[in-house]
Amino acid sequence: MSFDVVIVGGGLAGLSLACALRDTRLKIALVENHPPVAAAGWDARVYAISPANADFLQKIGIWKHLDAGRIAPIYAMKIHGDAEAQLDFSAYQTGVSELGWILESSLMACALWESVKQQSNLCLFCPAAPQAVEIQGDAAVLTLTDGRTLSTKLLVGADGRDSWVRAAAGLQAINTPYGEMGVVANFACERPHRGIARQWFRDDGVLAWLPLASSDSTHRFSMVWSTPDAHAAELLTLSGENLCERVAAAGSHELGELRLITPASAFPLRMTRVPRITAPRLALVGDAAHGIHPLSGHGINLGYRDAQSLSDLLAAAVEWQDIGSETLLRRYQRARREEIALMQYTTHTLRQLFHEKLPGLKFLRNTGMNVTNALPVIKNLLVRYALGAF
Ligand SMILES: Cc1cc2nc3c(=O)[nH]c(=O)nc-3n(C[C@H](O)[C@H](O)[C@H](O)COP(=O)(O)OP(=O)(O)OC[C@H]3O[C@@H](n4cnc5c(N)ncnc54)[C@H](O)[C@@H]3O)c2cc1C
């Protein structure tokens, strides 16, 4: 079978790329192990979606299919240092209506999946997995484990942090494990969160409380606690009641008493740098192309930006242009290099800054936060970057 684009991996990055190519003349194949599963209750894997990416989801026709009752706007952010310092951002001060939205992973994945299933220029291979790839002069030939072969002008690796495509292409991935896990859980809380995302830089890691949509007068938030492996393991053994007490205390009881609504789970944290995200007839998107610490909440935002950037280049290609050509792939690599490197550097540095226990550093970092908080121009620049306004 012959295609223009074969995407391996139907996570958020691969699915959004496929959707973004809906109105093109390109013939697409999507290869995925298993379809997404809707969460039984509230999904503990949530993302802060930037306004730029909300626009992207709107443009590809997904936003309107999301359950509006599960989308929580972020009106403000409150960041606490580890010595009384504080940094606040608000939509009002920035001159926007929202700083972003909190959305559940499975909610977006299922909406994207339903959309690609009906896409007339797309052939879905699921369940399926690749076994071998051969790059020829004018095509990449992918052999699936069931023996079928897919020939394509461009192969896209959207198959996550342990990407098979990346390894098969011999693209280097430099992993820096943090020795930390992201512990996630959802809670109902006594007091309204008022659309404020809260974050604490603590001795035992970075704790984030992200507002979830409130309905039937229940207030909820989602927690991501990036914390050393041993502490994460301990948190996972706590009873629901004890976890609530621990989490409430770590967040200075800002939202009153807590009740666990989605049990805690954890995922290992590491930074993955991929110096080259393209190879002949091949491009990477999403976690296959980069991995960052979740403290900035930018993981899938970068993935959506990859999908947008690549789809824009592919959609703009004229009919006679080879969409797997080195010229097009070089433009993609160039378009993404800076943002990925900047986000990885900033997030990694921030994490190191609060992780280091050197004398004097605590004073410096907290003073830095307070100074930044007092400088509206710098704050505005920071928040505009986070919004994807640059
Ligand atoms: C367990 C876990 C929990 C997480 N929780 C959070 C969280 O709470 N908050 C947060 O901000 N980030 C979280 N992350 C990170 C976040 O999920 C990723 O940044 C995001 O999912 C990246 O999207 P993606 O589409 O690039 O990759 P993925 O979501 O990993 O999607 C890759 C897709 O490719 C498919 N695939 C992989 N290999 C093959 C193959 N060989 N053949 C066929 N298909 C294949 C997989 O089935 C999957 O559907 C978590 C990550 C993990 C692993």
The ligand as a Gaussian input file, in Angstrom:
#p B3LYP/6-31G(d) Opt

LIG

0 1
 C        2.283000       7.077000      32.382000
 C        2.403000       8.521000      31.956000
 C        1.663000       9.486000      32.634000
 C        1.788000      10.821000      32.287000
 N        1.068000      11.743000      32.978000
 C        1.226000      13.053000      32.665000
 C        0.519000      14.046000      33.392000
 O       -0.260000      13.766000      34.291000
 N        0.719000      15.348000      33.048000
 C        1.568000      15.705000      32.020000
 O        1.721000      16.904000      31.725000
 N        2.228000      14.773000      31.316000
 C        2.088000      13.467000      31.620000
 N        2.791000      12.540000      30.913000
 C        3.542000      12.957000      29.744000
 C        2.563000      13.104000      28.578000
 O        1.669000      12.020000      28.599000
 C        3.257000      13.179000      27.227000
 O        3.995000      14.385000      27.174000
 C        2.250000      13.142000      26.046000
 O        1.368000      12.066000      26.153000
 C        3.013000      13.028000      24.741000
 O        2.129000      12.736000      23.674000
 P        2.648000      11.920000      22.405000
 O        1.471000      11.815000      21.503000
 O        3.889000      12.547000      21.887000
 O        3.099000      10.510000      22.959000
 P        2.264000       9.370000      23.683000
 O        1.123000       9.921000      24.437000
 O        3.242000       8.527000      24.403000
 O        1.641000       8.563000      22.461000
 C        2.389000       7.643000      21.701000
 C        1.425000       6.697000      21.014000
 O        2.168000       5.823000      20.188000
 C        1.722000       4.502000      20.384000
 N        2.867000       3.640000      20.129000
 C        4.056000       3.645000      20.783000
 N        4.886000       2.740000      20.235000
 C        4.184000       2.165000      19.224000
 C        4.503000       1.165000      18.302000
 N        5.706000       0.565000      18.284000
 N        3.551000       0.802000      17.398000
 C        2.325000       1.392000      17.386000
 N        1.981000       2.376000      18.241000
 C        2.905000       2.746000      19.152000
 C        1.235000       4.427000      21.822000
 O        0.271000       3.407000      21.989000
 C        0.647000       5.826000      21.985000
 O       -0.714000       5.871000      21.645000
 C        2.668000      11.202000      31.241000
 C        3.399000      10.227000      30.564000
 C        3.285000       8.895000      30.904000
 C        4.116000       7.860000      30.160000

